[in-house]
Amino acid sequence: MSELAIQDWPLPYEARLDARARGTVDLVVMHCTELPDLAIAREYGERVRYEVSQTGNSGHYYVDRDGSTFRFVADTRVAHHTAGFNPRSIGIEMVNLGRYPDWTDSRRQAFTEPYTAAQIDALLALLARLRADHPNLRWIAGHDELDRRTEPASDDPAIQLPRRVDPGPLFPWPRVLAESGLRKLVPDSGD
């Protein structure tokens, strides 16, 4: 596996995010942008959603379809990407359409875009680097496994849909688990 080039592209509010020591990170959370491209994902990440801290929601790393990898938030900062798990985790966003633009339509919940080979190769190189940089990193989980909240479907409020389904059914968990050296975190198991 070749050396991964990570392009630093810090979010404007990165310095306002809480600081943390590298030793506190033991988990990677996998996400899917569920947006058309990296530029739109960047726009979402730059939006200020928390008035007190003047920060927003984003992952730490974004892996584009061609394998290009960007760091939006330093590992030593707590990014807002998975409620309840942010202080201990690094969020990795894979650029992928997911359910876009019908996130809450119960009739359109299928993921149809496969992750590219270049993305998965870059992800595995990134995970290897993160394992080398964070001595306590040993777990990995999907956003869908950690955030199990539901919301009413836009087409029928009587239907409750999962708020998060990323990284989705097309994410190659068997390969990532086999080659990353990380173990799947099982919520509520005491891990």
N, C-alpha and C positions, 0 to 999 in steps of 0.2 A: 504494500500500500504506500503510495507516495505521500510526501509531506503536504499537509493541508495549509493553504494560505487563507488566513482569516482577515477580512477587511474590517477595520474598526470604523463604525459609523454611529457614534454615540447619540442617543436621543437628547434633545435639548434640556430635559429635566433630569438627566442621569445623576448629577451631583446631589440632587435633592432626595434621591432614594436612600433608604436606610443602608448603612454600611454593615458588613458582616465579615467574620474571619473565614478563611478558606476551609478550616476544619469543621465548620458547621454544615457544610454541604454534603449530603449523603444520597441525594435523589436527583434524577433527571426526569422531567415531565415532557412527554412528547405531545406536540400540538400539530395541527394543520391550520393554515391561515384561513381557509375557506373563502379566499378572495382570488380575483383573476391574476394578480401579479405582485411582485415585491414592492413596486412603487405604491400601490394602494395599501398594502400591509404597513408600509412605513407611515403613510398618512394616518392610519388607525392608531399606530403606536405613538405618534406625536400628539394625539388629542389629549388634552388635560381633562381627566375625569374626577379627580379628587381635589376639591377646592383648597382644603387646608394645606396639603403638601404640594399642590400644583404639579402633580404627576399623573400618569395614565397607566394603561394596561399594555404590556408587551412581554415577549419572551426575551431571553438574553441573546440567543443566536437565531438567525434565519438562514435556511438552506434553500437556495433557489433551484429551479428545475435543472439548470446546467451544472449544479454542484457548487456554484459560488456561495461562499459562506460569509456572513456578516455578523459582527457583534454590535448589538444595539445597546446593551447594558453590560457593564463589567461584572465578572463573576463575584466580585467583592461587594456588590450592591444587591439588595433585595428587589427584584422586579415583581410586578403584579401580574401574574399569569394563571395561578391556580389557587383559589380561595382555600385557606387553611394549611397550605403547604409551601408558601412562598419563602419563609425564612430558611428552610432547609434544602431548597431545590434550585436547579437551573432549568429554565424553560427553553426548549428548542422548538422553533416553528418551521415546519416544512411547507414551502409554497405549493399550494394545491387548491383546486376549486372546491373540493368538498361538496357541500350542498348549495353553494352560491348560485343565485341570489335568494334561494328559497329556504333559508335556514329553518323557518318555523312553519312551513307548509307541510302538513302530514302526507300529502300526495307526492312530495318530491324530497324524500330523505335519502335517496341512493347516492353513494359516492361512485363516480364513473371515471375519474382520472387516476390512472396508476401513478405511483411514485416512480421517478426515473432511476435508472441504474446509477447515473452520475450523482443524484441526490443521496442515494443509499450509501454509495462509496464515500461521499463526503461526510455523511452522518457518522459512519463507522470510524473514520479518521478523527472526527471531532470528539467522539466518545472516548477514543484512545487517549487523545490529548487531555481531556477533562479528567480521566482516571489518573493520569500522571500528575496533574496539577492539584488534585483534591484527594488527600490521603484517605478520607472516609467515604468517598463515593462508591456505593455498591448496589444501589437500587435504581430501577427504571419503571415508569408506569405511563399509561396513556391518560390524557386529560379526562377522557370519558370515565375512567375507572376511579378517579379521585373526586370529580364533581358530578354527583348523581342527582342534582336538582332537576326538576321538570318545570315546564311552562305550557300554557295553553297554546294549541296550534292556531295559526292565523286563519286557517280555513274552517276550523271547527273548534271553538273554545272548550267543548266537552272532551276533546282529545288532549291528553297530556303527553308532551314530547320531552325527551331528554334535552336539556340546554346544551350539553356538550356531547359530541359523538366522535371527536377527533382523538387520535389521528385517523380513525376510520377503519373500515374492514379491508381496505386495500394496502394497509401498512404491513410490511413484511416482518411481523414479530418473530417468527422462528429464526430467520437469518440474523436479525439484530440481536436477539438473545444469545444465539450460538456464538456470534463473533465479537460481541462487545465486552464480555466478561462481567456484565451486570446481571442482577437477578430481578425478576418481576416483583414489585412491591404489591402485597396484598393488603388493601385497606382494612383497617380494624383488626389486624392480626397481631398488633403489637410491634410491627417493624418500624 
